[in-house]
Amino acid sequence: MSMKVYEPDELARVAGNKYMGTLVAAKYARELNSLPLGRSPYGGTKLTSVALDALSSGQIDFRIVDRRRGSSD
């Protein structure tokens, strides 16, 4: 079984920088992990690999949302 290696520059091209790429892929992997067990179309493939592949191939659209600040009262 061959394992694909995702280069930081590859993620940076899609997400703006390598750190944002890692965060987006991790968030997407968590979303995939919330799918019901036994119904995953990915079989035995690791969800982090699925998320990194989807991000690097441009299949994930994302936007950055500013955090809402709580009131200081």
C-alpha positions as CSV (number, residue, x, y, z in Angstrom):
1,M,0.0,0.0,0.0
2,S,1.6,3.3,-1.1
3,M,1.1,6.3,1.1
4,K,0.8,9.8,-0.4
5,V,2.9,12.5,1.3
6,Y,1.4,16.0,1.3
7,E,4.0,18.7,1.1
8,P,3.4,21.9,3.1
9,D,3.7,24.0,-0.2
10,E,1.0,21.9,-1.7
11,L,-1.4,22.9,1.1
12,A,-0.2,26.5,1.1
13,R,-1.2,26.9,-2.6
14,V,-4.8,25.9,-1.8
15,A,-5.3,27.4,1.6
16,G,-3.0,30.4,1.7
17,N,-0.4,29.0,4.0
18,K,0.5,25.6,5.4
19,Y,-0.9,26.2,8.8
20,M,-4.3,27.2,7.4
21,G,-4.2,24.1,5.2
22,T,-3.6,21.9,8.2
23,L,-6.5,23.5,10.2
24,V,-8.9,23.2,7.3
25,A,-8.0,19.5,6.6
26,A,-8.3,18.7,10.4
27,K,-11.7,20.4,10.6
28,Y,-12.9,18.5,7.5
29,A,-11.7,15.2,8.9
30,R,-13.7,15.9,12.1
31,E,-16.8,16.5,10.0
32,L,-16.2,13.2,8.1
33,N,-15.7,11.4,11.5
34,S,-19.1,12.6,12.6
35,L,-20.8,10.5,9.8
36,P,-22.7,7.4,11.1
37,L,-20.5,4.4,11.6
38,G,-20.9,1.7,8.9
39,R,-22.0,4.2,6.3
40,S,-18.7,5.8,5.5
41,P,-18.0,5.7,1.7
42,Y,-14.3,5.7,2.4
43,G,-13.9,2.2,3.7
44,G,-10.6,1.7,5.5
45,T,-9.0,4.9,4.3
46,K,-7.9,7.2,7.1
47,L,-10.1,10.2,7.2
48,T,-7.2,12.5,7.6
49,S,-5.8,11.2,4.3
50,V,-9.3,11.7,2.7
51,A,-9.4,15.3,4.0
52,L,-5.8,16.1,2.9
53,D,-6.5,14.7,-0.6
54,A,-9.8,16.7,-0.9
55,L,-8.1,19.9,0.2
56,S,-5.0,19.5,-2.1
57,S,-7.2,18.7,-5.1
58,G,-9.4,21.8,-4.5
59,Q,-12.6,19.9,-3.5
60,I,-13.0,21.8,-0.3
61,D,-14.4,25.3,-0.4
62,F,-13.9,27.2,2.9
63,R,-14.0,30.7,4.3
64,I,-12.5,32.2,7.3
65,V,-15.0,33.6,9.8
66,D,-13.9,36.0,12.5
67,R,-14.5,34.8,16.1
68,R,-17.4,36.5,17.8
69,R,-16.2,38.1,21.0
70,G,-18.2,37.8,24.1
71,S,-19.4,40.8,26.0
72,S,-17.1,42.0,28.7
73,D,-19.9,42.7,31.2
